[in-house]
Amino acid sequence: MQNRIAIGGAAACLLAVPLTAALYSQYGVPGAGVEGRVEAPTGDRSVAQIDAEKRDAQDAVAPKPKLEDKAKAGAGLVEPQLAPPVASAPAESLAAQPLTREAAPVARGRVGVAAPSFMPAPPPADMRQAEEDRDRFAAKDQNGVKIAATDPVSTFSIDADTASYSWTRRSLMQGRLPSPDAVRIEELINYFPYDYARPERADTPFRPTATVMPTPWNRDTKLIRIGIRGFEAAPAVRPKANLVFLVDVSGSMSSADKLPLVKASLKLLLDQLRPDDSVALVTYAGTSGVAMQPTKASDREAISAAIDSLGAGGSTAGAAGIEEAYRLARKNFDPKGVNRVMIATDGDFNVGTSDDDGLQRLIETERQSGVFLSVLGFGQGNYNDALMQRLAQNGNGTAAYIDQLEEAQKVLSEEATATLFPIAKDVKIQVEFNPAAVSEYRLIGYETRMLAREDFRNDKVDAGEVGSGATVTALYEIVPVGSPARLTEDLRYGAPQAPAAPTAAKADEYAFLKMRYKLPSEDVSRELSQPIGRAQEEASLAAAPDDARFAAAVAAFGQKLKGGKYVSTMGWDEIAALANGAKGEDRWGYRAGFVRLVGLAKALSPR
């Protein structure tokens, strides 16, 4: 019986709160230590006497096992009630482990492989649902169909963020479909690199690529793919970096997939810095403070020690931390370098200026200093994605979500130049559709990035940032004139839709593309443009480039996760087949990982 008490006490220390309460009610040992014995005798009674009294009391109230339960147990049909605890290393030892690819045992996107040591085992389904309900995402309906004859111009801000893909992957790997509001289709598409034309000059950092091809989910429509690749500076000539790490060390960051993962992630980034780059460290919890003054990246030992010293506890004074980080970045501002604040947080701000509108205004003010912003999200359960997106979109910033160390390796190591070094800011796209060729169109994704038509030439309107070598993709689904796929009808009291009579020079054009952007050190936009027409059209889907077909598969995947309004005729297996046949070289296995995620989505979707 003493062994039973010892097991019960140890399990009570290790298992979740509901199971602990159950063990407490069963054994009734309020003062038990790890050995399950009371800490001191009471009065003249010995420990043995107290144990005997407890055994008698337990035997008197313990429920008798049913015969059928005994039979099931004998047949091996009843699972054990106590699972063995999962061993995990302390946060300090995790942060100190070597940060090599071998140190992260999970193959990117691979299903059924053990998670990294700082990733906790998935909680039970009911607990995961409760956690998901506390995460915050901005609700936004999908872009609707537009009529080219009456509304021919589409304008939006570029988006090179990838946070939504990482969150979607984590949700599926944990056995649940992501919330539709968490799925931003453009971020799913832009998670993957594409082989677009490389610009040759930094002052003209883009060379748009356009493809027109049949739509895989509707044979009577076409897809227009617009792709750009940012100019990629050689490492030897890239500017110096003045970085300020702003780390949330509040109590909400104490779990293994938050602060310990932040520490490991920042160390990965150190490997990508040059010796003359500068790093500072600011923390915030109940108050903010400078944990490390600007330090040359060559002093890696000092920077690593400062990162290792971080610990979580207290409330979250996020606004004070932001102000302190920008103050430090401005103090050490390098007019010829890249100056950037990098926030690592779950977004749970609750002290000082904590409402989303107030924090957005703060970021909008700070961006005037010329300091760029990176927002790195961590954890789940109280993750504030809605705020993270607002900060990134209004502060010359980018947003990523780090769900595992391999994602940190992608964002902060493999794609470090795209993450840290902007080649253009306030990048806007405007597409004018030719009513003589296009009846209807819709932009797939970018719902949170839409701009008014007049915003395109207004240099005071903020837009997205593109990093060195980064690729960005946008897809439009168009309905050619005369196609039966048209979704809108002529108005009873309006003139019927009729194609305009184009000039001969424009008869083969579907649309006209314009882009505006500012170089990082400039405040006046530059513009480039080109037509999109039959010269860029592929006769069949199979003839389209791998990149175009893969982007279409990801777009279909995202639309199905958001409800499938426009892709209801395309099944999960068709999406997987399209993506699998368009993986191309797939150097890092990102695309193969996506195909596996499609399989998980199929298994978790209602039949």
matplotlib code that plots the C-alpha trace (Angstrom):
import matplotlib.pyplot as plt

x = [0.0, 2.9, 4.0, 0.6, 0.8, 4.3, 3.1, 0.1, 2.2, 4.7, 2.0, 0.3, 3.5, 3.8, 0.3, -2.1, -4.3, -7.5, -5.6, -3.9, -7.2, -8.5, -5.5, -5.8, -9.5, -8.5, -5.6, -6.2, -2.5, -2.4, 1.1, 2.7, 6.1, 7.7, 7.5, 3.8, 4.3, 3.2, 6.0, 5.9, 4.1, 1.0, 0.9, 2.1, 1.2, 4.0, 4.2, 3.4, 0.2, -0.9, -0.2, -2.3, -5.2, -5.1, -5.1, -8.1, -9.9, -9.1, -10.3, -13.6, -14.4, -12.7, -15.1, -15.1, -14.1, -16.9, -16.7, -16.8, -13.9, -11.9, -12.7, -11.6, -8.4, -7.6, -8.2, -6.0, -8.9, -8.4, -5.6, -3.4, -4.7, -1.3, 1.0, 4.7, 6.0, 7.8, 11.3, 12.3, 15.5, 15.6, 15.3, 18.9, 20.4, 18.3, 19.5, 23.1, 22.9, 24.7, 22.5, 23.2, 20.8, 21.5, 20.4, 16.9, 15.7, 12.5, 12.6, 10.8, 7.2, 7.6, 4.7, 5.2, 8.8, 9.7, 9.4, 12.4, 13.0, 11.7, 8.4, 5.9, 3.9, 0.5, -2.1, -5.4, -7.9, -10.2, -7.3, -6.0, -9.5, -9.5, -6.1, -7.1, -10.2, -7.9, -5.7, -6.6, -6.9, -8.5, -11.7, -11.7, -13.9, -12.3, -12.0, -15.2, -15.7, -15.3, -16.8, -14.1, -16.5, -17.4, -14.6, -11.5, -8.7, -7.3, -4.8, -3.0, 0.1, 2.7, 3.1, 6.1, 5.1, 4.9, 3.4, 0.1, 1.7, 3.7, 0.6, -1.5, 1.2, 1.3, -2.4, -2.5, 0.4, -1.5, -4.5, -6.9, -7.9, -6.8, -9.3, -10.3, -9.4, -5.8, -5.4, -4.1, -3.7, -1.0, 1.2, 0.8, 1.8, 4.7, 6.1, 7.9, 10.7, 10.2, 12.6, 11.7, 13.9, 16.8, 17.1, 20.5, 20.5, 19.7, 18.0, 15.6, 15.1, 12.3, 11.6, 8.0, 7.2, 3.7, 2.0, -1.5, -2.7, -5.9, -7.4, -7.0, -10.4, -12.4, -11.8, -13.8, -11.5, -7.8, -5.2, -2.9, 0.3, 2.3, 5.7, 8.6, 12.1, 14.0, 17.5, 20.0, 23.1, 26.3, 27.2, 30.5, 28.6, 25.5, 25.1, 26.0, 23.2, 22.2, 19.8, 17.9, 16.4, 13.2, 12.3, 9.1, 10.1, 6.7, 5.0, 3.1, 6.4, 7.4, 6.3, 8.9, 7.7, 8.1, 11.2, 13.4, 12.7, 13.3, 16.8, 17.7, 16.3, 18.3, 21.5, 20.8, 20.7, 24.0, 25.7, 24.5, 25.9, 29.2, 31.8, 31.1, 27.3, 25.8, 23.4, 21.5, 19.1, 16.0, 13.5, 10.1, 7.8, 6.2, 8.7, 11.3, 15.0, 18.2, 19.7, 22.7, 24.0, 24.9, 27.7, 29.6, 28.6, 32.2, 31.7, 29.4, 30.2, 28.9, 25.8, 25.0, 25.5, 23.0, 20.5, 21.0, 20.4, 16.8, 14.0, 10.2, 7.9, 5.5, 3.0, 3.6, 4.5, 4.9, 4.6, 7.4, 9.6, 8.9, 9.7, 12.9, 14.0, 13.4, 15.2, 18.3, 18.1, 17.9, 20.7, 23.0, 21.4, 23.7, 22.6, 24.4, 23.3, 20.1, 18.5, 16.0, 14.0, 13.2, 10.3, 10.0, 6.7, 3.3, 1.7, 0.0, 0.5, -1.4, 0.4, 0.5, -0.6, -2.0, -4.9, -4.3, -5.1, -2.7, 0.1, -0.4, -0.2, 3.0, 4.5, 3.4, 5.2, 8.4, 8.7, 9.3, 12.8, 13.9, 14.1, 12.6, 10.6, 10.5, 7.8, 8.6, 5.6, 5.9, 3.6, -0.1, -2.9, -2.9, -1.2, -2.3, -1.8, -4.2, -1.9, 1.3, -0.1, -1.0, 2.4, 4.2, 1.9, 2.1, 5.8, 7.7, 7.8, 7.5, 6.0, 6.9, 5.7, 8.2, 6.7, 9.9, 13.6, 13.7, 11.3, 13.7, 16.5, 14.5, 13.6, 16.8, 19.5, 18.6, 16.6, 18.4, 19.2, 15.5, 14.5, 17.0, 18.0, 15.2, 15.7, 12.4, 9.6, 6.1, 5.7, 2.3, 0.7, -2.1, -3.7, -6.1, -8.2, -9.2, -13.0, -12.7, -10.9, -12.0, -15.5, -14.8, -11.8, -10.9, -7.7, -6.8, -5.7, -4.3, -7.6, -5.7, -3.5, -6.1, -5.7, -8.0, -7.3, -6.1, -3.6, -1.4, 0.2, 0.0, 3.5, 2.1, 0.3, 2.3, 2.7, 4.8, 8.5, 10.5, 13.9, 17.0, 16.4, 12.8, 10.1, 6.5, 3.6, 0.0, -2.7, -5.9, -8.6, -10.2, -13.3, -12.7, -15.4, -17.9, -17.0, -19.9, -18.1, -19.4, -21.0, -22.7, -25.8, -26.8, -28.8, -32.5, -32.2, -28.6, -27.0, -25.9, -22.3, -20.6, -17.0, -15.3, -13.8, -10.1, -7.5, -5.6, -2.5, -4.3, -6.6, -4.3, -4.0, -5.8, -4.5, -1.9, 0.4, 1.9, 4.3, 5.4, 8.1, 10.6, 14.3, 15.0, 16.7, 14.2, 10.8, 9.6, 8.3, 9.5, 7.2, 7.5, 4.8, 4.1, 1.1, -0.1, -1.6, -1.6, 2.1, 2.5, -0.3, 0.2, -2.2, -2.5, -1.9, 0.7, 2.7, 2.9, 6.1, 6.4, 6.4, 3.1, 1.4, 2.7, 1.5, -1.9, -2.0, -1.2, -3.9, -6.5, -5.3, -5.7, -9.2, -10.4, -9.2, -11.2, -14.4, -13.9, -16.4, -14.6, -12.8, -15.5, -15.0, -11.3, -10.6, -7.7, -6.2, -6.2, -4.5, -1.8, -1.3, -0.9, 1.6, 3.5, 3.9, 5.3, 7.8, 10.8, 14.2, 12.8, 16.2, 15.0, 12.0, 9.4, 7.2, 7.3, 6.3, 3.3, 2.1, 2.0, 0.1, -2.6, -2.9, -3.4, -6.0, -7.9, -7.9, -9.1, -11.8, -15.5, -16.5]
y = [0.0, 2.4, 1.7, 2.7, 6.0, 6.6, 6.1, 8.3, 11.1, 11.0, 11.0, 13.9, 16.0, 15.1, 14.9, 17.6, 19.5, 17.4, 14.1, 15.6, 16.5, 13.0, 11.5, 13.9, 12.8, 9.2, 9.1, 12.1, 13.0, 16.8, 16.9, 14.1, 14.5, 12.6, 9.4, 9.9, 10.1, 12.8, 15.2, 14.9, 12.9, 14.4, 14.3, 11.0, 8.9, 7.6, 7.8, 4.1, 4.6, 7.4, 5.4, 2.5, 4.8, 6.2, 2.7, 1.8, 4.9, 4.4, 0.7, 1.8, 4.4, 3.0, 1.9, -1.9, -2.8, -4.1, -7.6, -6.4, -4.0, -7.0, -9.0, -6.1, -5.6, -9.3, -9.2, -6.2, -3.9, -1.3, 1.2, 2.1, 5.1, 6.7, 7.5, 7.7, 11.2, 12.7, 13.8, 17.3, 19.2, 22.4, 25.6, 26.6, 23.4, 23.6, 27.1, 25.9, 23.0, 23.2, 24.8, 22.7, 21.1, 17.7, 19.2, 19.5, 16.0, 16.7, 16.6, 19.7, 18.9, 15.2, 13.5, 11.0, 11.9, 12.9, 16.6, 18.7, 18.5, 22.0, 21.2, 19.8, 16.7, 17.6, 18.0, 16.1, 17.3, 19.0, 21.0, 21.9, 23.2, 25.3, 26.7, 27.5, 29.4, 31.8, 32.6, 35.7, 36.1, 38.9, 37.8, 38.7, 37.4, 36.2, 38.7, 38.5, 38.6, 41.9, 42.9, 44.2, 46.5, 48.5, 47.9, 47.1, 48.1, 46.0, 47.5, 45.9, 46.0, 43.3, 40.7, 38.5, 37.2, 33.5, 33.3, 31.8, 28.7, 27.9, 28.2, 26.1, 23.4, 23.3, 23.0, 20.1, 18.3, 18.5, 16.9, 19.8, 22.0, 25.6, 28.3, 29.7, 33.2, 31.9, 31.0, 33.8, 32.3, 34.7, 33.7, 30.0, 30.7, 32.9, 30.5, 28.8, 30.2, 30.4, 30.7, 34.1, 36.3, 37.9, 41.7, 42.9, 46.3, 47.5, 50.6, 48.5, 45.7, 43.9, 42.2, 41.0, 37.5, 36.8, 33.5, 32.9, 29.3, 27.2, 27.1, 23.6, 23.8, 25.4, 24.6, 27.7, 30.2, 31.1, 32.0, 35.0, 34.5, 37.6, 36.9, 39.1, 38.4, 41.0, 42.1, 40.0, 41.8, 39.8, 39.1, 41.0, 44.3, 44.0, 46.9, 46.6, 45.6, 47.4, 45.0, 45.3, 42.1, 42.9, 39.8, 39.3, 37.7, 37.9, 35.0, 34.0, 33.1, 30.5, 27.4, 25.3, 26.5, 30.2, 31.6, 28.5, 28.4, 32.2, 31.8, 29.0, 30.9, 34.1, 32.1, 30.7, 34.2, 35.1, 32.7, 34.8, 38.1, 39.6, 40.6, 44.3, 44.0, 45.2, 43.5, 44.8, 43.1, 44.7, 42.7, 43.5, 42.0, 44.2, 46.9, 47.1, 47.2, 46.9, 43.5, 44.1, 47.4, 47.3, 44.7, 43.7, 40.3, 39.2, 38.9, 36.0, 34.7, 37.8, 37.9, 34.2, 34.7, 37.5, 35.4, 32.5, 34.7, 35.5, 34.1, 34.5, 36.0, 38.9, 40.9, 42.3, 45.9, 45.6, 49.3, 50.3, 47.6, 48.8, 52.4, 51.3, 49.1, 51.9, 54.4, 52.1, 51.5, 55.3, 56.0, 53.7, 54.4, 53.7, 55.8, 53.5, 50.3, 48.4, 49.3, 46.9, 46.0, 42.3, 41.5, 37.9, 37.5, 35.7, 39.1, 39.0, 42.7, 43.7, 46.6, 50.2, 50.8, 47.4, 47.9, 47.1, 50.6, 52.3, 49.9, 50.4, 54.2, 53.7, 51.6, 54.0, 56.8, 54.8, 53.8, 57.4, 57.0, 54.7, 51.7, 48.5, 45.9, 42.1, 40.4, 36.8, 35.0, 32.0, 29.6, 29.0, 29.2, 33.0, 33.9, 37.3, 36.9, 39.8, 42.2, 40.8, 41.4, 45.0, 45.7, 44.2, 45.8, 49.3, 49.4, 48.7, 45.2, 41.5, 38.7, 35.1, 32.4, 30.1, 26.8, 24.7, 25.1, 24.1, 27.0, 29.4, 27.9, 28.7, 32.2, 33.3, 31.2, 30.0, 33.1, 35.6, 38.1, 38.2, 38.5, 41.2, 43.3, 45.2, 46.1, 48.0, 49.3, 50.5, 48.0, 48.2, 46.4, 47.7, 45.6, 47.0, 44.4, 44.7, 44.5, 43.3, 40.2, 39.7, 39.5, 39.0, 38.6, 38.0, 38.3, 35.1, 36.2, 39.5, 40.4, 42.3, 44.1, 45.7, 49.3, 51.9, 52.8, 56.3, 54.9, 53.6, 56.9, 58.3, 58.0, 58.6, 55.3, 52.5, 49.2, 46.0, 45.5, 43.1, 41.7, 40.8, 37.9, 37.3, 36.1, 37.3, 35.8, 36.9, 35.0, 36.3, 34.0, 35.6, 34.7, 35.4, 37.1, 34.6, 32.0, 30.1, 30.5, 34.0, 34.4, 37.8, 38.6, 41.7, 44.2, 44.6, 48.4, 48.6, 48.3, 44.7, 43.9, 44.2, 44.0, 47.3, 47.8, 47.8, 49.2, 46.7, 47.1, 46.1, 43.3, 40.5, 41.9, 40.5, 43.1, 45.8, 45.5, 48.5, 48.4, 51.2, 50.9, 53.0, 52.2, 51.7, 55.1, 57.0, 58.6, 59.0, 55.9, 54.6, 52.8, 50.0, 48.5, 45.8, 44.2, 40.7, 38.9, 36.0, 36.2, 34.9, 32.2, 28.5, 26.3, 23.7, 23.4, 20.7, 23.1, 25.7, 26.0, 24.0, 27.1, 28.3, 24.9, 24.5, 28.0, 27.1, 23.9, 25.9, 28.4, 25.6, 24.2, 27.6, 28.2, 24.8, 25.4, 28.7, 27.0, 26.0, 28.5, 28.8, 25.4, 23.0, 20.8, 20.1, 17.4, 17.0, 14.2, 16.4, 19.2, 16.7, 15.3, 18.7, 19.8, 16.5, 16.8, 20.3, 19.9, 20.6, 20.6, 21.1, 21.6, 21.8, 19.6, 22.4, 21.2, 17.6, 18.7, 20.6, 17.5, 15.6, 18.5, 18.1, 14.5, 15.5, 18.1, 15.4, 13.1, 15.8, 17.2, 16.2, 13.6]
z = [0.0, 0.7, -2.9, -4.1, -2.2, -3.5, -7.1, -6.5, -5.1, -7.9, -10.5, -8.8, -9.3, -12.9, -14.4, -15.4, -12.9, -13.4, -12.8, -9.8, -8.3, -8.9, -7.2, -4.3, -3.8, -4.0, -1.7, 0.5, 1.2, 1.5, 2.9, 0.8, -0.7, -3.5, -1.4, -0.6, 3.2, 5.5, 6.3, 10.1, 12.7, 14.4, 18.2, 19.7, 16.6, 14.5, 10.7, 10.5, 12.5, 10.3, 7.2, 8.6, 9.4, 5.8, 4.4, 6.4, 5.3, 1.7, 1.8, 3.3, 0.6, -2.5, -5.2, -6.0, -9.5, -11.7, -13.0, -16.6, -15.9, -14.5, -17.6, -19.9, -18.0, -18.2, -22.0, -22.4, -23.4, -20.6, -21.2, -18.2, -16.3, -15.7, -18.6, -17.9, -17.7, -20.7, -19.8, -20.9, -20.5, -18.5, -20.5, -19.6, -21.0, -24.1, -24.9, -24.4, -26.8, -30.2, -32.7, -35.7, -38.2, -36.5, -33.2, -34.6, -35.1, -37.0, -40.8, -41.9, -42.5, -41.7, -40.1, -37.2, -36.2, -32.6, -31.9, -30.8, -27.1, -26.4, -28.1, -25.6, -26.4, -27.9, -25.1, -25.2, -27.8, -25.3, -23.9, -27.4, -28.3, -25.1, -26.0, -29.5, -28.3, -26.5, -29.5, -31.4, -35.1, -37.1, -38.9, -42.6, -45.4, -48.6, -51.5, -53.6, -57.4, -59.1, -62.5, -64.9, -66.8, -63.7, -61.2, -63.3, -60.9, -58.0, -55.6, -52.6, -50.5, -51.0, -48.3, -47.7, -44.3, -43.6, -40.1, -41.2, -42.8, -39.7, -37.5, -40.0, -40.0, -36.2, -36.0, -38.4, -36.8, -33.5, -35.0, -35.6, -38.5, -38.1, -37.5, -40.9, -39.6, -39.0, -42.7, -44.8, -48.3, -49.5, -46.5, -47.3, -51.0, -50.0, -47.5, -50.4, -52.5, -56.3, -59.1, -60.6, -62.7, -60.7, -60.9, -61.9, -60.1, -56.6, -57.9, -59.9, -57.4, -59.2, -62.5, -62.5, -63.9, -65.1, -66.2, -67.4, -67.2, -66.8, -63.3, -61.8, -59.9, -62.7, -66.4, -67.5, -65.8, -65.8, -63.3, -63.6, -61.5, -60.7, -59.2, -58.1, -56.7, -54.7, -55.7, -53.7, -52.7, -52.4, -48.7, -49.1, -50.0, -47.8, -45.3, -41.6, -39.3, -36.1, -34.4, -31.2, -29.9, -27.9, -25.9, -24.0, -20.6, -19.0, -17.2, -20.3, -22.0, -19.5, -21.5, -23.4, -26.9, -26.0, -24.2, -24.5, -28.2, -28.4, -26.9, -29.3, -32.3, -31.6, -31.3, -34.8, -36.1, -34.5, -36.9, -39.9, -38.6, -39.6, -36.9, -37.3, -37.0, -33.7, -31.3, -28.3, -26.0, -24.4, -22.3, -21.0, -18.4, -15.7, -16.8, -19.6, -19.3, -21.3, -20.7, -23.0, -24.5, -28.3, -28.7, -31.7, -33.2, -33.0, -29.2, -29.5, -26.1, -24.3, -26.5, -25.9, -22.2, -22.2, -24.1, -21.7, -18.7, -19.7, -17.5, -17.6, -15.0, -14.3, -16.4, -19.9, -20.4, -24.2, -25.1, -22.7, -24.2, -27.8, -26.8, -25.2, -28.1, -30.6, -28.4, -28.4, -32.1, -32.8, -30.4, -32.4, -35.8, -38.8, -41.8, -44.2, -42.5, -41.7, -38.4, -37.1, -33.9, -33.7, -31.3, -29.9, -28.1, -27.9, -28.2, -24.8, -23.8, -20.7, -19.0, -20.1, -23.7, -24.4, -26.7, -30.4, -31.7, -29.2, -30.0, -33.7, -33.3, -31.4, -34.1, -36.8, -35.0, -34.5, -38.2, -39.1, -37.6, -40.4, -38.1, -39.6, -37.6, -37.4, -35.4, -34.3, -32.8, -30.4, -28.6, -28.4, -25.9, -25.7, -29.0, -30.3, -34.0, -34.7, -32.9, -34.4, -37.9, -37.1, -35.7, -38.7, -41.3, -39.8, -38.9, -42.1, -40.7, -41.5, -39.4, -38.9, -36.5, -35.0, -34.0, -33.9, -34.2, -37.8, -38.6, -36.8, -38.9, -42.1, -41.1, -39.3, -40.9, -44.4, -45.3, -43.0, -45.7, -46.7, -43.1, -42.1, -45.1, -47.0, -50.6, -51.0, -48.7, -49.3, -52.2, -53.8, -56.8, -59.0, -61.7, -64.3, -66.1, -69.7, -69.9, -73.5, -72.4, -68.8, -67.5, -63.8, -61.5, -57.9, -56.0, -54.0, -50.5, -49.4, -47.7, -44.9, -47.4, -49.7, -50.6, -52.1, -55.7, -54.8, -52.3, -55.0, -55.8, -52.3, -50.9, -47.4, -47.4, -45.8, -47.6, -47.4, -47.2, -49.4, -48.2, -50.1, -52.5, -51.2, -53.6, -53.5, -55.4, -56.1, -57.9, -59.7, -61.0, -64.0, -66.1, -69.8, -71.7, -72.9, -70.3, -68.7, -65.4, -64.9, -61.5, -61.8, -63.9, -65.8, -63.8, -64.6, -64.8, -66.0, -69.3, -70.0, -69.6, -72.9, -73.7, -74.6, -78.0, -77.4, -79.7, -81.8, -79.7, -76.5, -77.9, -76.6, -73.1, -70.1, -67.7, -67.1, -64.1, -62.2, -59.2, -56.9, -54.3, -52.3, -51.9, -48.2, -47.7, -49.9, -49.3, -52.9, -54.8, -58.1, -60.6, -63.1, -65.3, -68.0, -69.8, -69.0, -72.0, -74.3, -74.8, -71.2, -71.5, -71.3, -73.3, -70.6, -66.9, -67.5, -69.7, -66.9, -64.9, -61.7, -59.6, -61.1, -60.6, -57.1, -56.1, -57.5, -55.4, -52.3, -53.2, -53.5, -50.1, -48.4, -49.9, -48.8, -45.3, -45.3, -46.4, -50.0, -51.5, -54.8, -54.9, -53.9, -57.0, -56.2, -53.6, -51.2, -53.3, -56.4, -54.6, -53.3, -56.8, -58.3, -55.7, -55.8, -59.5, -59.2, -56.3, -58.6, -57.0, -53.4, -51.9, -48.3, -48.5, -47.9, -50.8, -49.8, -46.3, -47.8, -49.6, -46.3, -44.7, -47.4, -46.4, -42.7, -43.7, -45.6, -42.7, -40.3, -42.6, -42.3, -44.7]

ax = plt.figure().add_subplot(projection="3d")
ax.plot(x, y, z, "-o")
ax.set_aspect("equal")
plt.show()
